Amino acid sequence: MNNNSKKNREDIKNVVKNAISKVGRIDIKLITDTNSLRNVLMIDSLQAIQISAMIEKEFNIKFDEIEILNVDNVEEVTDLIMEYTH
């Protein structure tokens, strides 16, 4: 992985973490790449929809409803965003 794609990946993670922090009212320092959104961060389905909408708007993408239901942490959301944007 070159420096550009690593930087892009880190930028994407930061956008995801910021969305989770804002919607879930969670200190961003508590959000790791592997925390379960549902079981650790206690993100409910309405919050998940809000987070998805923020991310879709930021990256000008539209998630497949099935795919977005199958991701549960920052790393997985980042992977999905990268599939849609690269």
C-alpha positions in Angstrom: 0.0 0.0 0.0 1.5 3.3 -1.0 1.4 6.5 1.2 -1.5 8.0 -0.7 -3.8 5.1 -0.2 -2.8 4.8 3.4 -3.5 8.5 4.0 -6.8 8.1 2.1 -7.7 5.2 4.4 -6.9 7.1 7.5 -8.9 10.1 6.3 -11.9 7.8 5.7 -11.5 6.3 9.1 -11.5 9.8 10.6 -14.7 10.7 8.8 -16.4 7.5 10.0 -15.2 8.1 13.6 -16.4 11.7 13.5 -19.9 10.6 12.3 -20.1 8.0 15.0 -19.0 10.5 17.6 -21.4 13.2 16.5 -24.5 10.9 16.1 -23.8 8.7 19.1 -22.5 11.5 21.3 -19.4 9.5 22.1 -16.0 10.9 22.8 -14.0 10.2 19.6 -11.1 9.0 21.7 -13.2 6.0 22.8 -13.9 4.9 19.2 -11.4 2.3 18.0 -11.2 0.7 14.6 -12.5 -2.6 15.9 -15.1 -1.5 18.6 -18.5 -3.1 17.8 -20.9 -0.3 16.8 -23.8 -2.2 18.2 -22.4 -4.1 21.2 -19.7 -1.8 22.5 -20.6 1.7 21.3 -24.3 1.0 21.7 -25.3 2.5 18.3 -29.0 1.7 17.7 -30.6 1.3 14.3 -31.8 4.9 14.0 -28.3 6.2 14.8 -26.8 3.7 12.3 -29.1 5.1 9.6 -28.0 8.7 10.5 -24.3 7.7 10.5 -24.8 6.0 7.1 -26.5 9.1 5.7 -23.7 11.4 6.9 -21.1 9.1 5.3 -23.0 8.8 2.0 -23.3 12.6 1.8 -19.6 13.1 2.6 -18.4 10.6 0.0 -21.3 11.1 -2.5 -22.1 7.4 -2.5 -25.2 5.3 -1.8 -24.7 2.1 0.3 -26.5 -1.1 -0.6 -28.9 -1.7 2.3 -27.7 -5.3 2.8 -24.0 -4.5 2.8 -24.3 -1.7 5.3 -26.2 -4.0 7.7 -23.3 -6.4 7.6 -20.6 -4.0 8.9 -20.1 -3.4 12.6 -16.9 -1.4 13.2 -14.9 1.4 11.8 -12.5 -0.9 9.9 -15.4 -2.7 8.1 -17.2 0.6 7.3 -13.9 2.0 5.9 -13.5 -1.2 3.7 -17.0 -0.7 2.4 -16.4 3.0 1.6 -13.2 2.1 -0.2 -15.0 -0.4 -2.3 -17.5 2.4 -3.4 -14.9 5.1 -3.9 -11.9 3.3 -5.5 
